[in-house]
Amino acid sequence: MKRIIFLIFLLPFAAQAGPDAKRTDAITRIGDIGQFAIPFSALVYSMAIQDWQGVGQLGLSTGAAMGTTYVLKYTVREERPYQPEDSKGQTFPSGHTAMAFSGAGFWQRRYGWAVGAPMYLAASFVGYSRVHSNMHYSQDVIAGAAIGIGFNYLFTTRYNDAGRNISISPTDGGAMLRFNTIF
């Protein structure tokens, strides 16, 4: 299991944009969705269990991560590997990756590794998608991940409610996110 997790985190380094446009488009779309789905799932769960302190910590850590990301994008002004006209000099750091890892970092810091590890895997795929689609260099993705995780270490505390539990289990075709609570 440790090898699989290690290999998933190495995906952004191994990614190469290929000529297969349909494959690149699908991977890019999944990454585009994942950047929002990961933090949004944390928001929905925190609200569902009425963890209002967690909602505030998620907002603070994600807001700080995205604010830092965009300040860096407009001050560093590094060119993308593929430079579309609407994003001149906005590659460092990866905003998609910062957002995804902000959500994953929140899941891990607030609710534990049982759900945090799969979220980190999903966030790693978002980073992979950015390099694979030739929109970012590996260092952009690493910086975005560090920013997203780092602010959670500053602002997110562990949720402590013995009556509630969250876990992820593999199923035939995917995974099941399970929420348990005691009434």
Contacts in CASP RR format, 6 or more apart in sequence:
PFRMAT RR
TARGET T0000
AUTHOR 0000-0000-0000
METHOD contacts of the structure
MODEL  1
MKRIIFLIFLLPFAAQAGPDAKRTDAITRIGDIGQFAIPFSALVYSMAIQ
DWQGVGQLGLSTGAAMGTTYVLKYTVREERPYQPEDSKGQTFPSGHTAMA
FSGAGFWQRRYGWAVGAPMYLAASFVGYSRVHSNMHYSQDVIAGAAIGIG
FNYLFTTRYNDAGRNISISPTDGGAMLRFNTIF
5 117 0 8 1.000
5 120 0 8 1.000
5 121 0 8 1.000
8 121 0 8 1.000
8 124 0 8 1.000
8 125 0 8 1.000
9 120 0 8 1.000
9 124 0 8 1.000
11 124 0 8 1.000
11 125 0 8 1.000
11 127 0 8 1.000
11 128 0 8 1.000
12 124 0 8 1.000
12 127 0 8 1.000
12 128 0 8 1.000
12 130 0 8 1.000
12 131 0 8 1.000
12 138 0 8 1.000
12 141 0 8 1.000
12 142 0 8 1.000
13 138 0 8 1.000
15 128 0 8 1.000
15 131 0 8 1.000
15 132 0 8 1.000
15 138 0 8 1.000
16 132 0 8 1.000
17 24 0 8 1.000
17 81 0 8 1.000
17 82 0 8 1.000
17 131 0 8 1.000
17 132 0 8 1.000
17 133 0 8 1.000
17 134 0 8 1.000
18 24 0 8 1.000
18 132 0 8 1.000
24 132 0 8 1.000
24 133 0 8 1.000
24 134 0 8 1.000
27 128 0 8 1.000
27 129 0 8 1.000
27 132 0 8 1.000
27 133 0 8 1.000
28 129 0 8 1.000
28 132 0 8 1.000
28 133 0 8 1.000
28 135 0 8 1.000
30 125 0 8 1.000
30 129 0 8 1.000
31 96 0 8 1.000
31 100 0 8 1.000
31 125 0 8 1.000
31 126 0 8 1.000
31 127 0 8 1.000
31 129 0 8 1.000
31 130 0 8 1.000
32 96 0 8 1.000
32 129 0 8 1.000
34 100 0 8 1.000
34 122 0 8 1.000
34 125 0 8 1.000
34 126 0 8 1.000
35 95 0 8 1.000
35 96 0 8 1.000
35 97 0 8 1.000
35 99 0 8 1.000
35 100 0 8 1.000
35 126 0 8 1.000
36 99 0 8 1.000
37 122 0 8 1.000
38 99 0 8 1.000
38 100 0 8 1.000
38 103 0 8 1.000
38 104 0 8 1.000
38 107 0 8 1.000
38 119 0 8 1.000
38 122 0 8 1.000
38 123 0 8 1.000
38 126 0 8 1.000
39 58 0 8 1.000
39 62 0 8 1.000
39 99 0 8 1.000
39 100 0 8 1.000
39 102 0 8 1.000
39 103 0 8 1.000
39 106 0 8 1.000
41 107 0 8 1.000
41 119 0 8 1.000
41 177 0 8 1.000
42 58 0 8 1.000
42 103 0 8 1.000
42 106 0 8 1.000
42 107 0 8 1.000
42 110 0 8 1.000
42 119 0 8 1.000
43 55 0 8 1.000
43 58 0 8 1.000
45 111 0 8 1.000
45 166 0 8 1.000
45 179 0 8 1.000
46 52 0 8 1.000
46 54 0 8 1.000
46 55 0 8 1.000
46 58 0 8 1.000
46 110 0 8 1.000
47 55 0 8 1.000
48 179 0 8 1.000
49 161 0 8 1.000
49 164 0 8 1.000
49 179 0 8 1.000
49 181 0 8 1.000
51 110 0 8 1.000
51 159 0 8 1.000
51 161 0 8 1.000
53 157 0 8 1.000
54 106 0 8 1.000
54 110 0 8 1.000
54 156 0 8 1.000
54 159 0 8 1.000
57 106 0 8 1.000
57 110 0 8 1.000
57 155 0 8 1.000
57 156 0 8 1.000
57 157 0 8 1.000
58 103 0 8 1.000
58 106 0 8 1.000
58 110 0 8 1.000
58 156 0 8 1.000
60 151 0 8 1.000
60 155 0 8 1.000
61 102 0 8 1.000
61 105 0 8 1.000
61 106 0 8 1.000
61 148 0 8 1.000
61 151 0 8 1.000
61 152 0 8 1.000
61 154 0 8 1.000
61 155 0 8 1.000
61 156 0 8 1.000
62 99 0 8 1.000
62 102 0 8 1.000
62 103 0 8 1.000
62 106 0 8 1.000
62 148 0 8 1.000
62 151 0 8 1.000
63 102 0 8 1.000
63 151 0 8 1.000
64 151 0 8 1.000
64 154 0 8 1.000
64 155 0 8 1.000
65 98 0 8 1.000
65 99 0 8 1.000
65 101 0 8 1.000
65 102 0 8 1.000
65 144 0 8 1.000
65 147 0 8 1.000
65 148 0 8 1.000
65 150 0 8 1.000
65 151 0 8 1.000
66 95 0 8 1.000
66 98 0 8 1.000
66 99 0 8 1.000
66 102 0 8 1.000
68 98 0 8 1.000
68 147 0 8 1.000
68 151 0 8 1.000
69 93 0 8 1.000
69 94 0 8 1.000
69 95 0 8 1.000
69 98 0 8 1.000
69 144 0 8 1.000
69 147 0 8 1.000
70 95 0 8 1.000
72 92 0 8 1.000
72 93 0 8 1.000
72 143 0 8 1.000
73 89 0 8 1.000
73 90 0 8 1.000
73 91 0 8 1.000
73 92 0 8 1.000
73 93 0 8 1.000
73 95 0 8 1.000
74 90 0 8 1.000
76 92 0 8 1.000
77 88 0 8 1.000
77 89 0 8 1.000
77 90 0 8 1.000
78 89 0 8 1.000
78 91 0 8 1.000
78 92 0 8 1.000
78 140 0 8 1.000
79 88 0 8 1.000
79 89 0 8 1.000
79 91 0 8 1.000
80 87 0 8 1.000
80 89 0 8 1.000
80 90 0 8 1.000
80 91 0 8 1.000
80 134 0 8 1.000
80 135 0 8 1.000
80 136 0 8 1.000
81 91 0 8 1.000
81 134 0 8 1.000
81 135 0 8 1.000
81 136 0 8 1.000
81 137 0 8 1.000
82 133 0 8 1.000
82 134 0 8 1.000
82 135 0 8 1.000
83 89 0 8 1.000
91 135 0 8 1.000
91 136 0 8 1.000
91 137 0 8 1.000
91 140 0 8 1.000
92 137 0 8 1.000
92 139 0 8 1.000
92 140 0 8 1.000
92 143 0 8 1.000
93 140 0 8 1.000
93 141 0 8 1.000
93 143 0 8 1.000
93 144 0 8 1.000
93 147 0 8 1.000
94 127 0 8 1.000
94 130 0 8 1.000
94 135 0 8 1.000
94 136 0 8 1.000
94 140 0 8 1.000
94 141 0 8 1.000
94 143 0 8 1.000
94 144 0 8 1.000
95 144 0 8 1.000
96 126 0 8 1.000
96 127 0 8 1.000
96 129 0 8 1.000
96 130 0 8 1.000
97 123 0 8 1.000
97 126 0 8 1.000
97 127 0 8 1.000
97 130 0 8 1.000
97 136 0 8 1.000
97 140 0 8 1.000
97 141 0 8 1.000
97 144 0 8 1.000
97 145 0 8 1.000
98 144 0 8 1.000
98 145 0 8 1.000
98 147 0 8 1.000
98 148 0 8 1.000
99 148 0 8 1.000
100 122 0 8 1.000
100 123 0 8 1.000
100 126 0 8 1.000
100 127 0 8 1.000
101 120 0 8 1.000
101 123 0 8 1.000
101 126 0 8 1.000
101 144 0 8 1.000
101 145 0 8 1.000
101 147 0 8 1.000
101 148 0 8 1.000
101 149 0 8 1.000
102 147 0 8 1.000
102 148 0 8 1.000
102 149 0 8 1.000
102 151 0 8 1.000
102 152 0 8 1.000
103 119 0 8 1.000
103 123 0 8 1.000
103 148 0 8 1.000
103 152 0 8 1.000
104 116 0 8 1.000
104 119 0 8 1.000
104 120 0 8 1.000
104 122 0 8 1.000
104 123 0 8 1.000
104 149 0 8 1.000
105 116 0 8 1.000
105 119 0 8 1.000
105 120 0 8 1.000
105 123 0 8 1.000
105 148 0 8 1.000
105 149 0 8 1.000
105 152 0 8 1.000
105 156 0 8 1.000
106 152 0 8 1.000
106 156 0 8 1.000
107 115 0 8 1.000
107 116 0 8 1.000
107 119 0 8 1.000
108 115 0 8 1.000
108 116 0 8 1.000
108 117 0 8 1.000
108 119 0 8 1.000
108 120 0 8 1.000
108 152 0 8 1.000
109 152 0 8 1.000
109 153 0 8 1.000
109 156 0 8 1.000
109 157 0 8 1.000
109 158 0 8 1.000
110 156 0 8 1.000
110 157 0 8 1.000
110 158 0 8 1.000
110 159 0 8 1.000
111 159 0 8 1.000
111 166 0 8 1.000
112 158 0 8 1.000
114 166 0 8 1.000
114 167 0 8 1.000
114 168 0 8 1.000
115 166 0 8 1.000
115 167 0 8 1.000
115 168 0 8 1.000
115 177 0 8 1.000
118 168 0 8 1.000
118 175 0 8 1.000
123 145 0 8 1.000
127 136 0 8 1.000
127 141 0 8 1.000
127 145 0 8 1.000
128 141 0 8 1.000
130 136 0 8 1.000
130 140 0 8 1.000
130 141 0 8 1.000
131 137 0 8 1.000
131 138 0 8 1.000
131 141 0 8 1.000
163 180 0 8 1.000
163 181 0 8 1.000
163 182 0 8 1.000
164 179 0 8 1.000
164 180 0 8 1.000
164 181 0 8 1.000
164 182 0 8 1.000
165 179 0 8 1.000
165 180 0 8 1.000
165 181 0 8 1.000
166 177 0 8 1.000
166 178 0 8 1.000
166 179 0 8 1.000
166 180 0 8 1.000
167 177 0 8 1.000
167 178 0 8 1.000
167 180 0 8 1.000
168 175 0 8 1.000
168 176 0 8 1.000
168 177 0 8 1.000
168 178 0 8 1.000
169 175 0 8 1.000
169 176 0 8 1.000
169 178 0 8 1.000
170 176 0 8 1.000
END
